[in-house]
Amino acid sequence: MAVRPDELDRLAVPVIAAPMAGGASTPELVAAVNGAGGLGFLAAGYKSAAAVAEQVRLVRETTDRPFGVNLFVPAGPGDPAAVAAYRDRLRPEAQRHGVSLPEEVAPDRDDWDAKVAALLADPVPVVSYTFGLPSAEEARALRAAGTFQVGTVTTPEEARRAEAVGMDALCVQGPEAGGHRATHRAADLPGDRPLLDLLAAVRAVTGLPLIAAGGLADGPAVAGALRAGAVAVQLGTALLRADESGASAAHRAALTEFDETAVTRAFTGRPARGLRNAFIDRYGPYAPAAYPEVHHLTAPLRAAAARRGDTGAMHLWAGTGHRAALVGPAAELVKELWRQARGAGR
């Protein structure tokens, strides 16, 4: 069952599950959001093409509704000297955790070519892109395979480029969003234009359907984004505590225990919003704009902190509305949020 370019606004519930790389987005979460009338998404970031194919298979076993796969677009390498300096700064932290940091970080394109090839050989209804855009040739090939494509943008300029390369819709990510800011270059400073203002600015340069993302934690916020011109909203943090989420117990608990979020490069080298903790405060000012090098550099630290449930050193991605995240079956959470949004929109 494919999604035609005019059908995003025909979803029974105009809610899309944000693709959350690192384990939070599961096939079960995709199926649950689909079951509520929305659109579920798998996160292909950090997975091999074979692992993504397996997750696609699992989703197809549990839902016959359209779903999406999100790809991280690879970029060029960061500054080796800056990465080395950050490694030296992190060494005492590694010693405290009893882990070793990688001395070399091999080039990593996140298995991009193999993933694109797999999605051409066995197409899925929707593919979205984060951190950039496919080539025009890749976009044409996926369109010919029947795939609806969504470019994630953070500025009007990125929106223009996404339309030019052939995207069918745009996911407009505001600064309130949890996790990585989707800037098309790792070194770009993320903007601070609020989501509703950003929607208006993007709408001024394109007629493509817009999906609103960032800090949408309750019904009134969803209603506001739809009134601002979005055909659907994308929820990530709001689903982190859902039964089907793959988020860890420590991450789930921290969403209601922490008061503040911050945007930092400390964990991955790309700007990302997470619950503000000691690691962010200690290392954020020194982290270079080098992705995925910093992601790989800090991986042993993050894994050690996760094993201990140490929320002072974990990367706890969360949007500004994190304290509103509720516990329960994802389908019920989506339906209730949509009920509230319809009430607020009257």
C-alpha positions as CSV (number, residue, x, y, z in Angstrom):
1,M,0.0,0.0,0.0
2,A,1.8,3.1,-1.2
3,V,1.4,6.7,-0.1
4,R,0.6,9.1,-3.0
5,P,2.0,12.6,-2.9
6,D,-1.5,14.0,-2.0
7,E,-2.2,11.6,0.8
8,L,-0.3,12.9,3.8
9,D,-3.2,15.0,4.7
10,R,-5.5,12.0,4.3
11,L,-4.0,10.1,7.2
12,A,-6.9,9.2,9.6
13,V,-4.7,10.7,12.3
14,P,-2.2,13.3,11.0
15,V,0.6,12.1,13.3
16,I,3.9,10.7,12.2
17,A,6.2,8.8,14.6
18,A,9.6,10.5,14.4
19,P,12.4,8.1,13.4
20,M,14.6,8.0,16.5
21,A,18.0,6.4,15.8
22,G,19.8,4.4,18.5
23,G,17.0,2.0,19.4
24,A,14.0,4.1,20.5
25,S,12.1,3.5,17.2
26,T,11.1,-0.2,17.0
27,P,9.0,-2.2,14.6
28,E,6.4,-2.5,17.4
29,L,6.3,1.3,17.7
30,V,5.8,1.7,13.9
31,A,2.9,-0.8,13.9
32,A,1.3,0.8,17.0
33,V,1.3,4.3,15.5
34,N,0.0,2.8,12.2
35,G,-2.8,1.1,14.1
36,A,-3.9,4.5,15.5
37,G,-4.2,5.8,12.0
38,G,-0.9,7.6,11.8
39,L,2.4,6.9,10.0
40,G,5.2,4.9,11.7
41,F,8.8,5.3,10.9
42,L,11.9,3.1,11.2
43,A,15.2,4.8,11.9
44,A,18.0,3.4,9.7
45,G,20.7,5.6,11.2
46,Y,23.6,3.6,12.8
47,K,22.2,0.3,11.4
48,S,23.6,-1.8,8.6
49,A,21.6,-2.2,5.4
50,A,21.0,-5.9,6.5
51,A,19.7,-4.8,9.9
52,V,17.3,-2.3,8.3
53,A,16.0,-4.9,5.9
54,E,15.3,-7.2,8.9
55,Q,13.4,-4.4,10.6
56,V,11.4,-3.7,7.4
57,R,10.5,-7.4,7.3
58,L,9.3,-7.3,10.9
59,V,7.1,-4.2,10.3
60,R,5.5,-5.9,7.3
61,E,4.6,-8.8,9.5
62,T,2.7,-6.6,11.9
63,T,1.0,-3.9,9.7
64,D,-0.3,-3.6,6.2
65,R,-0.4,0.1,6.3
66,P,2.2,2.5,4.8
67,F,5.3,3.1,6.9
68,G,8.6,4.9,6.4
69,V,12.4,4.5,6.7
70,N,14.6,7.4,7.6
71,L,18.2,7.6,6.3
72,F,21.1,9.6,7.6
73,V,22.8,11.4,4.7
74,P,26.6,11.0,5.0
75,A,29.0,14.0,4.9
76,G,32.6,14.7,4.6
77,P,35.1,14.1,7.4
78,G,35.7,16.6,10.3
79,D,39.0,18.2,11.3
80,P,41.3,15.3,12.5
81,A,43.2,17.7,14.8
82,A,40.1,18.9,16.5
83,V,38.9,15.3,17.0
84,A,42.3,14.4,18.5
85,A,42.2,17.4,20.9
86,Y,38.7,16.3,22.0
87,R,39.9,12.8,22.5
88,D,42.7,14.0,24.8
89,R,40.2,16.0,26.8
90,L,38.0,13.0,27.2
91,R,40.7,10.6,28.3
92,P,40.3,11.3,32.1
93,E,36.6,10.6,31.6
94,A,37.4,7.3,29.9
95,Q,39.7,6.3,32.8
96,R,36.9,7.0,35.3
97,H,34.6,4.8,33.3
98,G,37.2,2.1,32.8
99,V,37.0,2.2,29.0
100,S,39.4,3.0,26.1
101,L,38.7,5.6,23.4
102,P,39.3,4.7,19.8
103,E,42.6,6.1,18.6
104,E,41.4,6.1,15.0
105,V,38.0,6.6,13.6
106,A,37.5,5.0,10.1
107,P,35.5,6.8,7.5
108,D,31.8,6.0,8.0
109,R,29.0,6.7,5.4
110,D,26.4,4.8,7.5
111,D,26.2,2.1,4.9
112,W,24.4,4.7,2.7
113,D,25.0,3.1,-0.7
114,A,23.9,-0.3,0.4
115,K,20.8,1.1,2.1
116,V,19.8,3.0,-1.0
117,A,20.3,-0.1,-3.1
118,A,18.2,-2.2,-0.7
119,L,15.4,0.4,-0.8
120,L,15.5,0.3,-4.6
121,A,15.4,-3.5,-4.7
122,D,12.7,-3.8,-2.1
123,P,10.9,-0.4,-1.9
124,V,9.1,0.9,1.1
125,P,6.2,3.4,0.9
126,V,8.1,6.4,2.4
127,V,11.7,7.4,2.8
128,S,12.9,10.5,4.7
129,Y,16.3,12.0,4.9
130,T,18.2,13.7,7.8
131,F,21.4,15.7,7.7
132,G,21.1,16.4,4.0
133,L,19.6,15.2,0.8
134,P,20.1,12.4,-1.7
135,S,21.5,13.2,-5.1
136,A,19.0,14.1,-7.8
137,E,19.8,10.7,-9.5
138,E,19.1,8.8,-6.2
139,A,15.9,10.7,-5.7
140,R,14.7,10.0,-9.2
141,A,15.5,6.3,-8.8
142,L,13.5,6.1,-5.6
143,R,10.6,8.0,-7.1
144,A,10.6,5.6,-10.0
145,A,10.4,2.7,-7.5
146,G,7.2,4.3,-6.1
147,T,8.7,5.7,-2.9
148,F,7.3,9.0,-1.5
149,Q,10.3,11.1,-0.2
150,V,10.5,13.6,2.6
151,G,13.4,15.9,3.2
152,T,14.0,17.2,6.7
153,V,14.8,20.9,6.8
154,T,15.7,23.5,9.4
155,T,15.8,26.7,7.2
156,P,14.0,28.1,4.1
157,E,17.3,27.7,2.2
158,E,17.4,24.0,2.9
159,A,13.7,23.8,1.9
160,R,14.5,25.3,-1.5
161,R,17.3,22.7,-2.0
162,A,15.0,19.9,-1.0
163,E,12.4,20.9,-3.5
164,A,15.0,21.3,-6.2
165,V,16.3,17.8,-5.7
166,G,12.8,16.3,-6.0
167,M,11.4,15.8,-2.5
168,D,7.6,15.2,-2.3
169,A,7.2,16.8,1.1
170,L,9.3,18.5,3.8
171,C,9.6,17.8,7.5
172,V,10.2,21.2,9.1
173,Q,12.2,20.7,12.2
174,G,12.0,23.5,14.8
175,P,14.6,24.2,17.5
176,E,12.4,22.7,20.1
177,A,13.0,19.2,18.7
178,G,14.8,16.5,20.7
179,G,17.8,14.7,19.3
180,H,19.9,15.8,16.4
181,R,19.2,19.0,14.7
182,A,18.8,18.1,11.0
183,T,21.1,20.8,9.6
184,H,22.4,19.9,6.2
185,R,26.0,20.5,7.3
186,A,27.5,19.4,10.5
187,A,29.3,22.7,11.1
188,D,26.1,24.8,10.7
189,L,24.9,26.6,13.8
190,P,21.2,25.5,14.2
191,G,18.7,28.3,14.1
192,D,16.5,29.4,16.9
193,R,13.4,30.5,15.0
194,P,10.4,28.9,16.8
195,L,8.7,26.1,14.9
196,L,5.5,28.0,14.0
197,D,7.6,30.9,12.7
198,L,9.8,28.5,10.8
199,L,6.7,26.9,9.2
200,A,5.6,30.2,7.9
201,A,9.1,31.0,6.5
202,V,9.3,27.7,4.7
203,R,5.8,28.0,3.4
204,A,6.8,31.3,1.8
205,V,9.4,29.5,-0.4
206,T,7.7,26.3,-1.3
207,G,4.3,24.8,-2.0
208,L,5.3,21.3,-0.9
209,P,3.3,19.6,1.9
210,L,4.9,20.4,5.3
211,I,5.2,18.2,8.3
212,A,5.8,20.0,11.6
213,A,8.4,18.6,14.1
214,G,9.8,19.9,17.4
215,G,8.4,20.2,20.9
216,L,4.9,19.1,20.0
217,A,4.0,17.4,23.3
218,D,0.3,18.0,23.7
219,G,-3.0,18.5,21.9
220,P,-2.9,22.3,21.8
221,A,0.6,22.3,20.3
222,V,-0.4,19.8,17.6
223,A,-3.5,21.9,16.8
224,G,-1.3,25.1,16.6
225,A,1.1,23.4,14.1
226,L,-1.8,22.2,11.9
227,R,-3.4,25.7,12.0
228,A,0.0,27.1,10.9
229,G,-0.1,25.1,7.7
230,A,1.3,21.7,8.5
231,V,-0.5,18.7,7.0
232,A,0.8,16.5,9.7
233,V,2.9,16.6,12.9
234,Q,5.9,14.4,13.8
235,L,6.2,13.2,17.4
236,G,9.4,11.8,18.9
237,T,9.9,12.7,22.6
238,A,6.1,12.3,23.2
239,L,6.5,8.6,22.4
240,L,9.7,7.8,24.2
241,R,7.8,6.5,27.3
242,A,5.3,4.5,25.2
243,D,5.2,0.8,25.9
244,E,6.6,0.0,22.4
245,S,9.5,2.4,22.6
246,G,13.0,1.1,22.8
247,A,14.2,3.8,25.1
248,S,16.0,2.6,28.2
249,A,14.5,2.6,31.7
250,A,16.9,5.3,32.8
251,H,16.1,7.5,29.8
252,R,12.3,7.1,30.3
253,A,12.7,8.1,34.0
254,A,14.9,11.0,33.3
255,L,12.3,12.6,31.0
256,T,10.2,13.5,34.1
257,E,13.2,14.0,36.5
258,F,15.2,16.6,34.5
259,D,14.0,20.1,34.2
260,E,16.1,21.5,31.4
261,T,17.3,20.6,27.9
262,A,20.3,21.9,26.0
263,V,21.7,21.8,22.5
264,T,25.2,20.2,22.4
265,R,27.8,18.7,20.2
266,A,29.3,16.9,23.2
267,F,28.2,13.4,22.4
268,T,28.3,13.2,18.5
269,G,29.8,16.4,17.1
270,R,26.5,17.5,15.6
271,P,24.1,19.8,17.5
272,A,21.5,17.7,19.4
273,R,19.0,18.6,22.1
274,G,19.1,16.5,25.2
275,L,18.4,16.6,28.9
276,R,21.1,18.9,30.3
277,N,23.5,16.8,32.4
278,A,27.0,17.0,33.8
279,F,28.6,15.6,30.6
280,I,27.0,18.3,28.5
281,D,28.1,21.0,30.9
282,R,31.6,19.6,31.1
283,Y,32.4,18.9,27.5
284,G,29.9,20.7,25.3
285,P,32.0,23.9,25.0
286,Y,34.9,21.9,23.6
287,A,33.3,19.4,21.2
288,P,34.2,20.0,17.6
289,A,31.8,20.0,14.7
290,A,32.9,16.6,13.5
291,Y,30.3,14.0,12.8
292,P,30.3,11.0,12.9
293,E,33.8,11.1,14.4
294,V,32.8,12.4,17.8
295,H,29.8,9.9,17.8
296,H,32.3,7.0,17.5
297,L,34.8,8.6,19.9
298,T,32.3,8.9,22.7
299,A,30.6,5.5,22.0
300,P,32.5,3.6,24.7
301,L,31.7,6.4,27.3
302,R,28.0,6.4,26.4
303,A,27.8,2.6,26.5
304,A,29.5,2.5,29.9
305,A,27.1,5.1,31.3
306,A,24.1,3.3,29.9
307,R,25.1,0.1,31.5
308,R,25.2,1.8,34.8
309,G,22.1,3.9,34.2
310,D,24.3,7.0,34.9
311,T,22.1,9.8,33.7
312,G,24.8,12.3,34.4
313,A,26.9,10.9,31.5
314,M,24.3,9.4,29.1
315,H,23.0,11.1,26.0
316,L,19.4,11.6,26.9
317,W,17.8,13.1,23.7
318,A,14.7,15.0,24.5
319,G,12.7,17.9,23.1
320,T,11.5,20.9,25.1
321,G,8.2,19.2,25.9
322,H,9.8,16.2,27.5
323,R,8.0,16.4,30.9
324,A,4.7,15.9,29.1
325,A,5.6,12.5,27.7
326,L,3.2,9.9,29.0
327,V,3.3,6.1,29.7
328,G,1.0,3.7,27.9
329,P,0.4,1.9,24.6
330,A,1.5,4.2,21.7
331,A,-1.8,3.8,19.8
332,E,-3.7,5.1,22.8
333,L,-1.2,8.0,23.4
334,V,-1.6,9.0,19.7
335,K,-5.4,8.8,19.8
336,E,-5.6,10.8,23.0
337,L,-3.3,13.5,21.7
338,W,-5.3,13.7,18.5
339,R,-8.5,14.0,20.5
340,Q,-7.0,16.8,22.5
341,A,-5.8,18.5,19.3
342,R,-9.3,18.4,17.7
343,G,-10.7,19.9,20.9
344,A,-8.1,22.7,20.9
345,G,-8.7,23.4,17.2
346,R,-12.4,24.1,17.6
